[in-house]
Amino acid sequence: MDFLKDLGIEKINPGACSGPGKWASAEGRDLIASVNPANGKEIAKVAQASADDYENVMTAATEAFKEWRMMPAPRRGLVVRDLGEALRAKKDPLGKLVTLEMGKIVQEGWGEVQEMIDICDFSIGLSRQLYGLTMHSERPMHRMYEQWHPLGVVGVISAFNFPVAVWSWNAAIAAVCGDVVLWKPSSETPLTAIAVQNVCNDVMKAHNLTGIFNLVIGRGSVIGEKLINDRRIPLVSATGSCEMGYRIGKVVGERLGRTILELGGNNAIIVDETADIDMAVRAILFGAVGTAGQRCTTTRRVFLQKDIAGEFTERLLSAYKQVRIGDPLEEGTLMGPLVNEAAIEVMMTALETIKKAGGEIIYGGKTLDRPGFYVEPAIVRAQHEWPIVHEETFAPILYLIEYDRFEDAIEWHNEVPQGLSSAVFTTNLLRAETFLSHAGSDCGIANVNIGTSGAEIGGAFGGEKETGGGRESGSDSWKAYMRRQTNTINWSKDLPLAQGIKFE
């Protein structure tokens, strides 16, 4: 694995955190193992940060913010531009490392790095577009306008399934907004975080900067708790389960901090009798099997109009039989392993619950007898009202549910507590528009004739209900990383009050 050397990864990480321009010593710290899910073998050991380490990095980040916020936004954009160029140069080895440590196929690993590059490109332009409005004052010789200021230190908690891309959505935009970032990655994927931090350190050094991009690797009970309780962090952006979101939302909310929460998804696709079945099968296959069902946008429920349900199911089964499961670094593999043994247990427990409810597993659902954490993707005939169908099982289980009336399909689609991504396959214009209307999908993302996975960075990403309500990446999501200020300038020699109030 020569590509690890290209990323500055050693057998034992030289430190648990990186803040003031260098790695801290690993001496005397607990180590965690990074494991390759494709074979279950250890890749490397990584030192975990202590509470003191966190404080050192946080202090450096707070000081760095004072200088960074005063740099003009277009100049901050040049730093992010160089970050994007550095990531371009490392796309191949970094994508392979994502695959090695997380288990997604290498095409998806490269795609994740491309997302980082794309969001840097997006942020360069954004650095010249942090617009405020001007308003007409009701008072003569007064000017009103609003402007946006940086928040401070932004805390980013990322999940294992997208170990680098989601960090970049936050970090690139926060950086051009004038914030600095403190990143706590998943303990399942520390090596990818180290590799990215090495790139960041090189870019910061080239610009004579420190403390803009900061990394702290450690347990959630130590580092995570300190981060979410830290009043010096005005914004916490976290990706993970709904349970994690409840905890973070409560703690940060109690100190009146802000959150961007991107939590669970229980994403569904409605396929009506007018749909292009070839397109729908391809979209559902990738949506359900891609990343071994471990995307927040994974397709988990499919509502099939009963007149086409039989034909559609047969074609989907045929497509599933062609999915090559194996080493995610090998060309031609379409599905790699789950991230760890615990993920397999979660999937098997869910399938047992399905059987007890009377569900029929019509394809897959077995573990594979080979090294690593491999399973067969499962297809289940289900009923929409089953409690297990309303839960997000982070594994490749796809529920097929038949419906008669399109209105019922929309109602069943919306009855789950999550609200991230959704789609309809139809050539009926009225149904397509209904799905996108106030009476349609209640998700943050709603697509027509496109699957639930594969969001572009130009659109704001996030969901409603228990998905958390946060928005990351494109559009005007930059406003979440800044504070709004309304300014009024009196250029007269009088002091009139608003609303015509007299106080003389």
GUKOL-219144 format. One record per residue (C-alpha): chain; y, x, z; residue in three letters. Coordinates in steps of 0.25 Angstrom, whole numbers. Example, Ala and Ser with C-alpha at 12.3 -4.5 7.8 and 13.67 -1.06 7.14 Angstrom:
REM GUKOL-219144
("A"; (-18; 49; 31); "ALA") ("A"; (-4; 55; 29); "SER") 
REM end
This chain:
REM GUKOL-219144
("A"; (0; 0; 0); "MET") ("A"; (10; 10; -5); "ASP") ("A"; (21; -1; -6); "PHE") ("A"; (22; -1; 9); "LEU") ("A"; (28; 13; 9); "LYS") ("A"; (38; 8; -1); "ASP") ("A"; (43; -2; 9); "LEU") ("A"; (43; 8; 21); "GLY") ("A"; (31; 2; 28); "ILE") ("A"; (23; 12; 37); "GLU") ("A"; (10; 9; 44); "LYS") ("A"; (18; 7; 57); "ILE") ("A"; (32; 2; 56); "ASN") ("A"; (43; 12; 61); "PRO") ("A"; (49; 1; 69); "GLY") ("A"; (50; -14; 73); "ALA") ("A"; (64; -17; 68); "CYS") ("A"; (75; -12; 60); "SER") ("A"; (90; -15; 63); "GLY") ("A"; (100; -3; 64); "PRO") ("A"; (96; 3; 51); "GLY") ("A"; (82; 9; 56); "LYS") ("A"; (69; 5; 61); "TRP") ("A"; (66; 5; 76); "ALA") ("A"; (55; 14; 82); "SER") ("A"; (41; 7; 83); "ALA") ("A"; (38; 15; 95); "GLU") ("A"; (32; 7; 107); "GLY") ("A"; (32; -6; 99); "ARG") ("A"; (21; -16; 97); "ASP") ("A"; (16; -17; 83); "LEU") ("A"; (12; -28; 74); "ILE") ("A"; (2; -27; 63); "ALA") ("A"; (6; -31; 49); "SER") ("A"; (-7; -37; 42); "VAL") ("A"; (-11; -39; 28); "ASN") ("A"; (-15; -53; 27); "PRO") ("A"; (-23; -50; 14); "ALA") ("A"; (-33; -41; 22); "ASN") ("A"; (-30; -43; 36); "GLY") ("A"; (-27; -28; 38); "LYS") ("A"; (-15; -22; 45); "GLU") ("A"; (-4; -16; 36); "ILE") ("A"; (5; -10; 46); "ALA") ("A"; (10; -11; 61); "LYS") ("A"; (24; -15; 64); "VAL") ("A"; (32; -12; 76); "ALA") ("A"; (38; -24; 83); "GLN") ("A"; (52; -25; 89); "ALA") ("A"; (55; -27; 103); "SER") ("A"; (66; -35; 109); "ALA") ("A"; (74; -22; 111); "ASP") ("A"; (72; -19; 96); "ASP") ("A"; (77; -33; 93); "TYR") ("A"; (90; -30; 101); "GLU") ("A"; (93; -17; 94); "ASN") ("A"; (91; -23; 80); "VAL") ("A"; (99; -35; 84); "MET") ("A"; (111; -27; 90); "THR") ("A"; (111; -18; 77); "ALA") ("A"; (111; -31; 68); "ALA") ("A"; (123; -37; 76); "THR") ("A"; (131; -24; 75); "GLU") ("A"; (128; -23; 60); "ALA") ("A"; (132; -38; 58); "PHE") ("A"; (146; -34; 62); "LYS") ("A"; (148; -24; 50); "GLU") ("A"; (140; -32; 40); "TRP") ("A"; (147; -45; 42); "ARG") ("A"; (160; -38; 38); "MET") ("A"; (155; -32; 25); "MET") ("A"; (159; -41; 13); "PRO") ("A"; (148; -51; 9); "ALA") ("A"; (147; -45; -6); "PRO") ("A"; (145; -31; 0); "ARG") ("A"; (134; -37; 9); "ARG") ("A"; (128; -43; -4); "GLY") ("A"; (127; -29; -9); "LEU") ("A"; (118; -25; 2); "VAL") ("A"; (109; -37; 0); "VAL") ("A"; (110; -33; -15); "ARG") ("A"; (104; -19; -12); "ASP") ("A"; (94; -26; -3); "LEU") ("A"; (89; -34; -14); "GLY") ("A"; (88; -22; -23); "GLU") ("A"; (80; -14; -13); "ALA") ("A"; (71; -26; -12); "LEU") ("A"; (69; -26; -27); "ARG") ("A"; (65; -12; -26); "ALA") ("A"; (54; -15; -16); "LYS") ("A"; (50; -28; -21); "LYS") ("A"; (36; -24; -25); "ASP") ("A"; (32; -17; -12); "PRO") ("A"; (39; -27; -3); "LEU") ("A"; (32; -39; -10); "GLY") ("A"; (18; -32; -9); "LYS") ("A"; (21; -30; 6); "LEU") ("A"; (25; -45; 8); "VAL") ("A"; (11; -47; 1); "THR") ("A"; (4; -37; 10); "LEU") ("A"; (9; -42; 23); "GLU") ("A"; (11; -57; 21); "MET") ("A"; (0; -60; 11); "GLY") ("A"; (7; -67; -1); "LYS") ("A"; (3; -63; -15); "ILE") ("A"; (11; -51; -20); "VAL") ("A"; (19; -60; -30); "GLN") ("A"; (24; -68; -19); "GLU") ("A"; (27; -55; -11); "GLY") ("A"; (35; -50; -23); "TRP") ("A"; (42; -64; -24); "GLY") ("A"; (46; -63; -9); "GLU") ("A"; (53; -50; -11); "VAL") ("A"; (60; -56; -24); "GLN") ("A"; (65; -67; -15); "GLU") ("A"; (72; -56; -6); "MET") ("A"; (78; -49; -19); "ILE") ("A"; (83; -63; -24); "ASP") ("A"; (89; -67; -11); "ILE") ("A"; (96; -53; -11); "CYS") ("A"; (102; -56; -25); "ASP") ("A"; (106; -70; -20); "PHE") ("A"; (113; -65; -8); "SER") ("A"; (121; -54; -16); "ILE") ("A"; (128; -66; -24); "GLY") ("A"; (129; -74; -11); "LEU") ("A"; (137; -62; -5); "SER") ("A"; (149; -66; -13); "ARG") ("A"; (147; -81; -11); "GLN") ("A"; (148; -84; 4); "LEU") ("A"; (158; -94; 1); "TYR") ("A"; (167; -103; 10); "GLY") ("A"; (175; -115; 7); "LEU") ("A"; (190; -117; 7); "THR") ("A"; (195; -131; 12); "MET") ("A"; (209; -137; 11); "HIS") ("A"; (216; -138; 25); "SER") ("A"; (222; -151; 29); "GLU") ("A"; (233; -143; 35); "ARG") ("A"; (244; -137; 26); "PRO") ("A"; (244; -122; 24); "MET") ("A"; (230; -121; 29); "HIS") ("A"; (218; -115; 22); "ARG") ("A"; (204; -118; 26); "MET") ("A"; (191; -111; 22); "TYR") ("A"; (178; -107; 27); "GLU") ("A"; (170; -94; 27); "GLN") ("A"; (157; -89; 31); "TRP") ("A"; (154; -78; 41); "HIS") ("A"; (141; -70; 44); "PRO") ("A"; (133; -75; 56); "LEU") ("A"; (128; -62; 61); "GLY") ("A"; (113; -58; 64); "VAL") ("A"; (103; -67; 56); "VAL") ("A"; (89; -67; 62); "GLY") ("A"; (78; -69; 52); "VAL") ("A"; (64; -73; 56); "ILE") ("A"; (55; -72; 44); "SER") ("A"; (40; -77; 42); "ALA") ("A"; (28; -70; 36); "PHE") ("A"; (27; -78; 24); "ASN") ("A"; (40; -73; 17); "PHE") ("A"; (41; -60; 25); "PRO") ("A"; (53; -55; 17); "VAL") ("A"; (59; -66; 8); "ALA") ("A"; (64; -75; 19); "VAL") ("A"; (71; -64; 26); "TRP") ("A"; (78; -60; 14); "SER") ("A"; (83; -74; 12); "TRP") ("A"; (90; -73; 25); "ASN") ("A"; (94; -58; 26); "ALA") ("A"; (100; -57; 12); "ALA") ("A"; (109; -69; 14); "ILE") ("A"; (112; -66; 28); "ALA") ("A"; (116; -52; 24); "ALA") ("A"; (126; -56; 13); "VAL") ("A"; (132; -66; 23); "CYS") ("A"; (135; -55; 33); "GLY") ("A"; (123; -57; 43); "ASP") ("A"; (113; -47; 47); "VAL") ("A"; (99; -50; 48); "VAL") ("A"; (88; -48; 59); "LEU") ("A"; (74; -51; 54); "TRP") ("A"; (62; -54; 62); "LYS") ("A"; (50; -54; 52); "PRO") ("A"; (36; -61; 54); "SER") ("A"; (27; -52; 62); "SER") ("A"; (17; -55; 50); "GLU") ("A"; (25; -47; 40); "THR") ("A"; (33; -36; 47); "PRO") ("A"; (31; -26; 36); "LEU") ("A"; (38; -34; 25); "THR") ("A"; (50; -35; 35); "ALA") ("A"; (49; -20; 37); "ILE") ("A"; (49; -17; 22); "ALA") ("A"; (61; -26; 20); "VAL") ("A"; (69; -20; 32); "GLN") ("A"; (66; -6; 26); "ASN") ("A"; (73; -11; 13); "VAL") ("A"; (85; -17; 21); "CYS") ("A"; (86; -4; 29); "ASN") ("A"; (88; 4; 16); "ASP") ("A"; (98; -6; 10); "VAL") ("A"; (106; -6; 23); "MET") ("A"; (106; 10; 24); "LYS") ("A"; (111; 10; 10); "ALA") ("A"; (123; 2; 14); "HIS") ("A"; (125; 9; 27); "ASN") ("A"; (121; -3; 35); "LEU") ("A"; (112; -6; 46); "THR") ("A"; (108; -19; 53); "GLY") ("A"; (110; -29; 42); "ILE") ("A"; (95; -32; 40); "PHE") ("A"; (87; -30; 53); "ASN") ("A"; (72; -32; 56); "LEU") ("A"; (65; -34; 69); "VAL") ("A"; (50; -36; 69); "ILE") ("A"; (44; -42; 82); "GLY") ("A"; (37; -53; 89); "ARG") ("A"; (43; -67; 88); "GLY") ("A"; (42; -68; 103); "SER") ("A"; (51; -56; 104); "VAL") ("A"; (60; -53; 92); "ILE") ("A"; (60; -68; 87); "GLY") ("A"; (64; -73; 100); "GLU") ("A"; (75; -63; 102); "LYS") ("A"; (80; -66; 88); "LEU") ("A"; (81; -81; 89); "ILE") ("A"; (87; -81; 103); "ASN") ("A"; (97; -70; 99); "ASP") ("A"; (111; -76; 99); "ARG") ("A"; (116; -64; 91); "ARG") ("A"; (108; -71; 79); "ILE") ("A"; (116; -83; 74); "PRO") ("A"; (105; -87; 64); "LEU") ("A"; (90; -86; 64); "VAL") ("A"; (83; -88; 51); "SER") ("A"; (68; -90; 53); "ALA") ("A"; (56; -93; 44); "THR") ("A"; (43; -98; 50); "GLY") ("A"; (36; -110; 56); "SER") ("A"; (42; -123; 61); "CYS") ("A"; (38; -119; 75); "GLU") ("A"; (45; -106; 74); "MET") ("A"; (57; -114; 69); "GLY") ("A"; (58; -123; 81); "TYR") ("A"; (58; -111; 90); "ARG") ("A"; (69; -103; 82); "ILE") ("A"; (77; -116; 80); "GLY") ("A"; (77; -119; 95); "LYS") ("A"; (81; -106; 100); "VAL") ("A"; (91; -102; 90); "VAL") ("A"; (97; -116; 91); "GLY") ("A"; (98; -115; 106); "GLU") ("A"; (108; -104; 104); "ARG") ("A"; (115; -111; 93); "LEU") ("A"; (110; -101; 82); "GLY") ("A"; (107; -104; 68); "ARG") ("A"; (94; -105; 61); "THR") ("A"; (88; -105; 47); "ILE") ("A"; (74; -110; 49); "LEU") ("A"; (64; -110; 37); "GLU") ("A"; (51; -116; 44); "LEU") ("A"; (39; -123; 39); "GLY") ("A"; (36; -130; 26); "GLY") ("A"; (26; -141; 23); "ASN") ("A"; (30; -141; 8); "ASN") ("A"; (25; -152; -1); "ALA") ("A"; (24; -155; -16); "ILE") ("A"; (24; -169; -22); "ILE") ("A"; (16; -170; -35); "VAL") ("A"; (18; -183; -43); "ASP") ("A"; (11; -189; -55); "GLU") ("A"; (21; -184; -65); "THR") ("A"; (21; -170; -60); "ALA") ("A"; (17; -158; -69); "ASP") ("A"; (4; -155; -62); "ILE") ("A"; (3; -141; -67); "ASP") ("A"; (16; -137; -61); "MET") ("A"; (13; -144; -48); "ALA") ("A"; (-1; -137; -46); "VAL") ("A"; (6; -123; -49); "ARG") ("A"; (17; -126; -39); "ALA") ("A"; (8; -131; -28); "ILE") ("A"; (-2; -120; -30); "LEU") ("A"; (9; -109; -27); "PHE") ("A"; (15; -118; -17); "GLY") ("A"; (3; -119; -9); "ALA") ("A"; (-5; -106; -11); "VAL") ("A"; (7; -96; -12); "GLY") ("A"; (8; -87; 0); "THR") ("A"; (-5; -93; 4); "ALA") ("A"; (2; -105; 9); "GLY") ("A"; (11; -98; 18); "GLN") ("A"; (25; -101; 12); "ARG") ("A"; (35; -110; 19); "CYS") ("A"; (36; -117; 6); "THR") ("A"; (21; -118; 3); "THR") ("A"; (16; -131; -3); "THR") ("A"; (8; -138; 8); "ARG") ("A"; (7; -153; 3); "ARG") ("A"; (6; -159; -10); "VAL") ("A"; (8; -174; -13); "PHE") ("A"; (0; -178; -25); "LEU") ("A"; (3; -191; -32); "GLN") ("A"; (-11; -198; -32); "LYS") ("A"; (-12; -200; -47); "ASP") ("A"; (-12; -185; -49); "ILE") ("A"; (-18; -180; -36); "ALA") ("A"; (-32; -178; -42); "GLY") ("A"; (-28; -170; -54); "GLU") ("A"; (-18; -162; -46); "PHE") ("A"; (-28; -158; -35); "THR") ("A"; (-38; -153; -45); "GLU") ("A"; (-28; -145; -52); "ARG") ("A"; (-23; -139; -39); "LEU") ("A"; (-37; -136; -35); "LEU") ("A"; (-39; -129; -48); "SER") ("A"; (-27; -120; -45); "ALA") ("A"; (-31; -117; -31); "TYR") ("A"; (-44; -112; -36); "LYS") ("A"; (-37; -102; -45); "GLN") ("A"; (-29; -96; -33); "VAL") ("A"; (-33; -81; -31); "ARG") ("A"; (-33; -78; -16); "ILE") ("A"; (-33; -63; -12); "GLY") ("A"; (-25; -50; -10); "ASP") ("A"; (-10; -54; -12); "PRO") ("A"; (-7; -41; -17); "LEU") ("A"; (-17; -43; -29); "GLU") ("A"; (-12; -48; -42); "GLU") ("A"; (-17; -62; -45); "GLY") ("A"; (-18; -66; -30); "THR") ("A"; (-12; -80; -28); "LEU") ("A"; (-14; -82; -13); "MET") ("A"; (-15; -71; -3); "GLY") ("A"; (-19; -72; 12); "PRO") ("A"; (-13; -80; 24); "LEU") ("A"; (-4; -71; 33); "VAL") ("A"; (-14; -70; 44); "ASN") ("A"; (-26; -75; 51); "GLU") ("A"; (-18; -85; 59); "ALA") ("A"; (-13; -92; 46); "ALA") ("A"; (-28; -94; 42); "ILE") ("A"; (-31; -101; 55); "GLU") ("A"; (-19; -110; 53); "VAL") ("A"; (-24; -114; 39); "MET") ("A"; (-38; -116; 44); "MET") ("A"; (-33; -125; 56); "THR") ("A"; (-25; -133; 47); "ALA") ("A"; (-37; -135; 37); "LEU") ("A"; (-46; -140; 49); "GLU") ("A"; (-35; -150; 53); "THR") ("A"; (-35; -155; 39); "ILE") ("A"; (-50; -157; 39); "LYS") ("A"; (-49; -165; 52); "LYS") ("A"; (-38; -174; 46); "ALA") ("A"; (-47; -177; 34); "GLY") ("A"; (-41; -168; 24); "GLY") ("A"; (-49; -163; 12); "GLU") ("A"; (-48; -148; 9); "ILE") ("A"; (-50; -148; -6); "ILE") ("A"; (-48; -133; -8); "TYR") ("A"; (-48; -120; 0); "GLY") ("A"; (-45; -119; 14); "GLY") ("A"; (-55; -108; 18); "LYS") ("A"; (-53; -94; 23); "THR") ("A"; (-57; -82; 13); "LEU") ("A"; (-67; -72; 18); "ASP") ("A"; (-59; -60; 15); "ARG") ("A"; (-50; -50; 23); "PRO") ("A"; (-36; -56; 25); "GLY") ("A"; (-31; -70; 28); "PHE") ("A"; (-36; -77; 16); "TYR") ("A"; (-38; -92; 14); "VAL") ("A"; (-40; -102; 3); "GLU") ("A"; (-28; -111; 0); "PRO") ("A"; (-32; -126; 4); "ALA") ("A"; (-29; -139; -3); "ILE") ("A"; (-31; -152; 6); "VAL") ("A"; (-31; -166; 3); "ARG") ("A"; (-22; -172; 14); "ALA") ("A"; (-14; -184; 19); "GLN") ("A"; (1; -183; 21); "HIS") ("A"; (1; -188; 35); "GLU") ("A"; (-9; -177; 41); "TRP") ("A"; (-2; -169; 52); "PRO") ("A"; (-7; -156; 46); "ILE") ("A"; (0; -159; 33); "VAL") ("A"; (13; -160; 40); "HIS") ("A"; (11; -146; 46); "GLU") ("A"; (14; -133; 39); "GLU") ("A"; (1; -125; 38); "THR") ("A"; (5; -111; 33); "PHE") ("A"; (-7; -110; 24); "ALA") ("A"; (-11; -114; 10); "PRO") ("A"; (-15; -128; 13); "ILE") ("A"; (-11; -138; 3); "LEU") ("A"; (-11; -153; 6); "TYR") ("A"; (-13; -163; -6); "LEU") ("A"; (-8; -177; -3); "ILE") ("A"; (-9; -189; -12); "GLU") ("A"; (2; -199; -14); "TYR") ("A"; (5; -212; -22); "ASP") ("A"; (20; -214; -21); "ARG") ("A"; (30; -203; -23); "PHE") ("A"; (38; -208; -11); "GLU") ("A"; (26; -206; -2); "ASP") ("A"; (25; -192; -7); "ALA") ("A"; (39; -189; -3); "ILE") ("A"; (38; -196; 11); "GLU") ("A"; (25; -188; 14); "TRP") ("A"; (31; -175; 9); "HIS") ("A"; (43; -177; 19); "ASN") ("A"; (35; -181; 31); "GLU") ("A"; (32; -167; 36); "VAL") ("A"; (41; -160; 45); "PRO") ("A"; (43; -148; 36); "GLN") ("A"; (53; -148; 25); "GLY") ("A"; (54; -135; 17); "LEU") ("A"; (49; -136; 2); "SER") ("A"; (45; -148; -7); "SER") ("A"; (42; -151; -21); "ALA") ("A"; (38; -162; -31); "VAL") ("A"; (31; -161; -44); "PHE") ("A"; (36; -173; -53); "THR") ("A"; (41; -175; -67); "THR") ("A"; (47; -188; -62); "ASN") ("A"; (62; -186; -60); "LEU") ("A"; (64; -197; -50); "LEU") ("A"; (54; -191; -41); "ARG") ("A"; (59; -177; -42); "ALA") ("A"; (73; -182; -39); "GLU") ("A"; (68; -191; -27); "THR") ("A"; (60; -179; -21); "PHE") ("A"; (74; -171; -21); "LEU") ("A"; (82; -183; -16); "SER") ("A"; (85; -187; -2); "HIS") ("A"; (73; -195; -2); "ALA") ("A"; (64; -184; -7); "GLY") ("A"; (59; -171; -1); "SER") ("A"; (65; -167; 13); "ASP") ("A"; (63; -152; 11); "CYS") ("A"; (73; -141; 10); "GLY") ("A"; (66; -138; -4); "ILE") ("A"; (62; -148; -14); "ALA") ("A"; (57; -145; -28); "ASN") ("A"; (53; -153; -40); "VAL") ("A"; (42; -147; -49); "ASN") ("A"; (42; -134; -41); "ILE") ("A"; (34; -130; -29); "GLY") ("A"; (37; -129; -14); "THR") ("A"; (37; -113; -14); "SER") ("A"; (45; -103; -21); "GLY") ("A"; (60; -106; -17); "ALA") ("A"; (71; -98; -24); "GLU") ("A"; (81; -90; -16); "ILE") ("A"; (93; -97; -22); "GLY") ("A"; (90; -110; -15); "GLY") ("A"; (91; -112; 0); "ALA") ("A"; (77; -112; 6); "PHE") ("A"; (73; -120; 18); "GLY") ("A"; (68; -134; 23); "GLY") ("A"; (71; -146; 32); "GLU") ("A"; (64; -152; 44); "LYS") ("A"; (55; -142; 51); "GLU") ("A"; (57; -132; 40); "THR") ("A"; (70; -129; 48); "GLY") ("A"; (82; -133; 39); "GLY") ("A"; (86; -118; 36); "GLY") ("A"; (90; -113; 22); "ARG") ("A"; (88; -99; 17); "GLU") ("A"; (90; -91; 4); "SER") ("A"; (99; -97; -7); "GLY") ("A"; (110; -107; -9); "SER") ("A"; (120; -108; 3); "ASP") ("A"; (110; -103; 14); "SER") ("A"; (119; -92; 16); "TRP") ("A"; (128; -101; 25); "LYS") ("A"; (117; -101; 35); "ALA") ("A"; (120; -86; 37); "TYR") ("A"; (135; -87; 40); "MET") ("A"; (144; -95; 48); "ARG") ("A"; (155; -104; 43); "ARG") ("A"; (170; -102; 47); "GLN") ("A"; (181; -112; 43); "THR") ("A"; (195; -105; 42); "ASN") ("A"; (208; -111; 42); "THR") ("A"; (221; -103; 39); "ILE") ("A"; (235; -109; 42); "ASN") ("A"; (245; -102; 33); "TRP") ("A"; (257; -111; 38); "SER") ("A"; (266; -110; 49); "LYS") ("A"; (262; -123; 55); "ASP") ("A"; (250; -127; 64); "LEU") ("A"; (245; -141; 59); "PRO") ("A"; (232; -146; 65); "LEU") ("A"; (221; -153; 57); "ALA") ("A"; (220; -168; 57); "GLN") ("A"; (235; -169; 58); "GLY") ("A"; (234; -167; 74); "ILE") ("A"; (247; -165; 80); "LYS") ("A"; (248; -156; 93); "PHE") ("A"; (262; -152; 96); "GLU") 
REM end
